[in-house]
Amino acid sequence: MSKNLFVAALLTLTVWALGACGKKEAEALPEDTASLVYMKDFQVSDYATPGEYMGVEVELEEPEVTDEEVESAIWRYLQTYPLLIPVEGRAAQTGDLANIDFEGKMDGIPFEGGTAAGYTLQLGAGGFIEGFEDGIIGMEVGETKDLDLAFPDPYTNNPDLAGKPVVFTITLNSLDEQRAGELNDEYVAAQEIEGCSTVDEFKKHFYDQLTESKAEQYQKDKASLAVQKVTSEASYQEAPKGMVDRMTDALLNIMEIYAQTYGMEVGDYVSQAYGGTAEEYEDTIREQAGLMAQQYILLAVIAQKEGITFSDEELEEQLEWEASIYGNGDLEAYKNGMDTEAYRESLLFAKVTEFLGENAVAAAPKAQE
């Protein structure tokens, strides 16, 4: 998933950054370019000519962290990591954190996944089937209780259990109330954050975090603006049909995933994202893919001029690292079905984008007259 999102982000950036295309130059190029699928299949300099790309000037505010931002970050932390106050002298209530042991039986036989010890849940959060949390409300610490329940139908977590009756035997081990943390030295010390034992150190910790985060975003924005400017000042030939076909398929697949995520028809999603009508979304996608292909080619030309590459060894190292995190270390299984050459192109694109950002000159935005 991380790999797909990375590529999707690059595709989104590409389409956005190529909003203003450069000139087209008329040169003799092959008429049938359907077989030119990857940039390794043709001479990229035949299809794009960059203008000035070193030291381009972009308008961008220098990052700054305000006291209000630090206070807001600390407030969110206090809400996210509340104090836990042991409950004494009363029964369980909605909102409590209940630590329980439970065993689920169907027809008197324990079923897989229905038993746990020392499990903590927030009552009323809706993390269990209907009736489970409500059954704990009113219990006293140390009490054991049987709950006669039934799994919902349908039950996507385990269709085999859908609609089936079940008995859960629950023991309430302890109860805690959640209260928003109070910013004091005692609270800070309890968080066990390295270098933080006082409120002042806590504030500096968040200031440093925000400073680092904003500096990283500043570099990304600088690179994006640099690519946008370099792209708009270049000259292009129409990208090879084979490459546009490939990028059309890739972009359409991404749009379908995004549309499904937001519960939309793909045509409606494309129309909102890029304009055009929902009925003609395939034409819109192909147009965007053509612009995207031109930009990839342009950045590949710059890569050639500057000696920037993404070698087989680097690609293999990247994939091995990803497989170790997302693929249980099985590189071949992780690569199964992957278009590694397309992925290499996207990684080269990222390298050149970073290069252009590092060499760009940022200036404060000019005041509007």
C-alpha positions, -999 to +999 in steps of 0.1 A: +000+000+000+028+024+008+043+018-026+010+024-044+004+056-024+039+068-032+034+063-069-002+078-067+012+109-050+038+113-077+011+110-104-011+136-086+019+160-083+027+155-119-007+163-133-010+193-110+025+206-118+020+204-156-009+228-157+009+252-181+025+234-209+054+248-230+056+251-268+056+222-292+084+220-317+078+204-351+105+178-357+106+145-377+096+118-353+082+083-358+046+083-368+038+050-350+050+052-314+027+026-299+057+004-292+075+031-272+061+022-237+090+032-214+115+059-216+142+034-221+126+026-254+134+060-270+156+090-269+139+113-244+157+144-257+137+140-290+105+147-271+113+175-247+137+205-245+141+221-211+146+258-207+166+272-177+162+248-148+192+256-125+185+281-098+150+289-109+133+314-086+101+304-068+079+324-044+076+308-010+073+320+025+100+309+049+086+285+075+079+298+110+065+282+141+043+304+163+035+301+200-001+294+190+009+264+169+030+250+198+000+255+222-024+238+198+000+208+194+003+204+231-035+207+235-040+179+210-014+158+228-032+163+262-065+151+246-049+121+229-029+109+260-053+116+289-047+107+325-061+074+336-077+076+371-086+043+387-123+040+395-133+030+430-167+026+447-189+025+417-200+003+388-189+006+351-202+035+331-202+046+295-168+061+287-148+041+312-118+020+301-126-015+312-100-042+315-117-076+311-112-113+305-137-129+282-145-162+266-170-167+238-188-200+233-211-212+205-232-243+214-210-246+245-177-247+225-152-219+225-146-205+190-115-191+174-109-154+182-136-153+209-113-154+240-089-129+255-074-120+289-065-085+301-082-068+272-089-031+276-118-014+258-136+019+261-173+013+269-196+029+244-170+031+216-187+004+196-157-018+192-176-051+199-208-066+186-241-051+198-249-058+235-213-066+245-203-033+259-238-025+272-236-058+291-204-046+309-220-013+320-233-017+355-208-044+364-186-041+395-148-047+395-142-084+401-177-094+389-182-122+363-212-123+340-226-143+311-240-123+281-264-141+256-257-123+223-258-129+186-234-119+158-249-094+133-259-106+099-240-099+077-208-100+097-179-091+074-152-098+100-161-135+099-190-145+076-192-179+092-204-163+125-230-141+109-263-143+128-250-171+151-260-170+189-230-168+213-225-167+250-197-144+263-184-150+299-169-117+310-149-108+341-143-072+349-107-068+362-105-030+366-119+003+356-103+036+347-116+071+339-100+092+312-093+128+321-076+153+299-040+157+310-030+188+329+002+205+317+025+203+346+059+188+354+043+157+369+023+150+337+053+157+315+076+133+334+049+105+332+051+107+294+087+094+294+097+114+264+135+116+261+148+149+273+114+161+287+108+163+324+095+199+327+069+220+310+095+242+294+113+211+279+079+198+268+072+230+249+106+230+233+100+194+222+069+204+203+086+235+189+114+214+176+090+188+161+070+215+143+101+232+131+114+200+116+080+192+100+077+226+085+112+225+071+105+192+054+072+206+040+091+237+029+115+216+008+087+196-007+068+228-017+100+244-030+107+213-052+070+212-064+071+249-074+105+244-091+091+215-112+060+235-120+082+264-133+107+243-152+078+224-168+060+255-179+090+269-196+100+237-216+092+227-252+076+194-260+067+170-287+036+149-283+046+120-260+049+085-275+015+067-278+028+036-259+039+056-229+006+076-229-014+044-231+005+030-201+001+061-180-036+063-190-041+028-176-022+036-144-040+069-138-074+054-145-066+026-120-057+052-093-088+073-100-110+041-097-094+034-063-098+070-051-134+071-063-142+038-045-126+052-013-150+082-014-180+062-025-182+080-059-185+070-095-152+072-112-165+097-138-178+120-111-145+118-092-124+126-123-147+155-132-142+170-097-105+164-097-096+176-133-127+191-148-146+180-178-178+160-177-184+128-159-194+111-192-161+120-209-139+111-180-118+087-201-109+115-225-099+137-195-077+109-180-059+104-214-053+141-217-038+142-182-018+111-189-003+128-220+007+158-199+021+135-173+042+116-198+056+149-212+067+159-177+083+125-170+102+128-203+113+164-195+127+154-161+144+124-177+162+148-201+173+169-171+185+137-154+206+128-185+221+163-186+230+162-148+240+125-146+212+116-123+202+079-125+183+053-107+203+022-112+193-015-111+211-018-078+193+012-063+160-002-075+167-036-060+178-020-027+146+001-026+124-030-033+142-051-007+137-024+019+100-021+010+096-059+010+111-061+045+085-037+058+054-044+037+060-078+022+072-099+052+107-099+036+096-119+006+110-098-023+098-120-051+063-121-038+064-084-032+075-078-068+048-101-082+027-082-106+046-050-101+057-029-132+093-024-119+103-003-149+074+021-144+084+022-107+120+030-116+107+060-137+087+073-108+117+070-085+139+089-110+112+115-112+114+119-074+152+122-076+151+149-102+123+168-084+145+168-053+175+180-073+155+209-088+142+219-054+177+219-039+189+242-067+159+265-067+160+300-051+131+308-028+120+344-025+092+359-004+059+362-024+055+397-040+029+419-025-003+422-045-008+456-059 
